[in-house]
Every structure is written in structure tokens, then in C-alpha cells.
Amino acid sequence: MSVVNLYSDTQTRPTAAMRRAIAEAPVGDEQRGEDPSVNALCERVAALLGQEAALFLPSGTMCNEIAIAVHCRPGDEVLADVTSHLIHFEAGAPGALAGVLIGTLPGRRGVFTGADVDAATRALTRHSPRQRLVSIENTANLGGGTVWPLATVADVAAAARRRGLAVHMDGARLLNAVVASGTPAAEYGRACDSVWIDLTKGLGCPVGAVLAGGRDFIEEAWRLKHRWGGAMRQAGIVAAAGLHALDHHVDRLAEDHENARRLADGLADLPGLAVDRAAVETNMVYIDVAGTGRGATDLVAALKDRDIVMGALGPTSIRAVTHLDVDRAGIDRAIAAFAAVLGG
């Protein structure tokens, strides 16, 4: 039987239809603005996110790091949730590339408020770093795939602007939030000075992300893209995958969310496992295995022996992420495998 890979939604493979779109893509020199597929993708994402312009980049991490470097100067401070991707999964890039500090905010499941921003900002003196930017991660990965309510985004943005701070949204899984909440992507995007979406997670593309913002912001972002080696040539072959995904893979994210809830329900009934079903808002399920008396790494290895792949995110924490390569039957296989491992 095939492997059920729930390690991450980055594990998807291009569908047959996406591969056809890649093979047939019109291409040109992306760096010179001559690739029609890249241009079409950027125009579409800018409109989707309610921004003036957009830039195609190799990865979401590059989107975050370029945005920080455009908004900030060395020695400045960025405010972000303590669980944010910026802190945990970008290899120290904010400090290494932009020379900025990250000030942490005490959010709830990855979501903080305008009051949290107010509490973290301080009067500027010659002794303190300048605070330039607030970063929102929507959905919040380590929060459990949490959706930011639009009202909370607006509250944070208002607090930031009262303090003279710009607002950036790490929207790696923003379209999951859009599908789960019914909030249009442009409403989220217009609340921010910069925002991006990843093509390689729920959308199922092999590479790429798109950063959006004002025209002046994107012009400066282009300079950093070139400086950091992100400029490409006939990149339409991968941009075409993004265009295909926007046409065919957005509405179906609801299936991933349903499968995540099914997985959570099935695992919550197994002895020794603790799953907060109410916290499963999108395509992530966090499983506390402390009650089994076994470690997360041990259980993940035992599941892999049964062709079920999940990730250990701590001594007793396992994460499972649903995506377009895992159907309902795969979810049922994962539940059955977990039951067998615990029973054995």
C-alpha cells in the first residue's frame, strides 16, 4: 500500500494536470520582466491580496526575510508571536540577513492582540532599538493551524500604526484561513503593508511563493531578490503550477480541513492520546502522546513502519498535516495504524 504522508503539506507532488500546465507554460526571462507566466501569477496574486504589486520568489522564507529587510534597518526590532516561523524555522535569518531583533509577543495559539502590541512597544530612546514592524502568521503553525479573525488583524494593525510600525503577514497558509473563515484574502491583505502566500503547501506546487505590497515596496524587494540570488530566468515553468493551483486547489482546501477534523476525532478516542478537537481549525492536528508512556519519536518511528508518516515536534508532541495527497481512506488508515501501534 502507498505511504500516507502527514508530515507536512509540503509533501505534496504535482498532479497530472499541474504537470501538463508546467509542460505547456509560456516562458521568458523572468529577471527582465519578460516571462508571461510569472507576470500573470504576480498580477493575479496582487489582486487576490488587495495589493498594488507582487513578486515571485523561490520560497516563503525568502518572502519573510526580504519583507523584513525592506521594512527595517539593522538594529531595528520586529514584534512577532513567540511561536512564529520567523523565530523557530528560518535559521536565524532575521538577525543574519537584516540585522534585526525579534521581540516576542505572548499570543494565544499564535494569535495576539492590539493590546499585546501596545504592551510591547516602548518610548524610543538612544538606548533602545527602533521598533519598525509587527509580523502576523496566518494561519499560525505552532498554534495548531489557527485562523486569525479579521477583526483581530485589524486591531493589531491599528495598534501598530498608532505606534508608527508597519504590518507584515506571513501568509504561508493564508488561503487555508480564507477557506476556513470565509474572509476574502483581499480583506486580510489590505490590513497589511506586505503579505505573501506559499504555493508549495496547501496549493500543492513544487516550488515558489509570492510576496505582495505597494509598488515602491515591491521595487525595493526586487533589489533584494537580485542581491540574495533569487532572480530567475524561464521561471514560468514553475509559475504555471501556481496559476493552475489558484484555479483548482483553493476551494478543495475545505477537504483537507474536514480530513483533519476526522483524524482528530479518530485519534482523540484512542487511549493515552490527547487531542484538542476544538483547536483543529484548518489542516493541522497536534497530538499529545504523554498519556501513552511512550515518546513522540518512538511512536513516529512505529507509525512509519506501518507506512504512516507524521512529525515529532517535541518529546510528547506529534503533528499531522492534511493535504491533497491524502484522502479520507488515508486518514482512516492513519487512525487504524495509530490504534495498532498503541495496542501492540
Secondary structure, 3 states (H helix, E strand, C coil): CCCEECCCHHHCCCCHHHHHHHHCCCCCCHHHCCCHHHHHHHHHHHHHCCCCEEEEECCHHHHHHHHHHHHCCCCCEEEEECCCHHHHCCCCHHHHHHCCEEEEECCECCECCHHHHHHHCCCCCCCCCCEEEEEEECCECCCCCECCCHHHHHHHHHHHHHCCCEEEEECCCHHHHHHHHCCCHHHHHHCCCEEEEECCCCCCCCCCEEEEECHHHHHHHHHHHHHCCCCCCCCHHHHHHHHHHHHHCCCCHHHHHHHHHHHHHHHHCCCCCECCHHHCCCCEEEEECHHHCCCHHHHHHHHHCCCEECEEEECCEEEEECCCCCCHHHHHHHHHHHHHHHHC
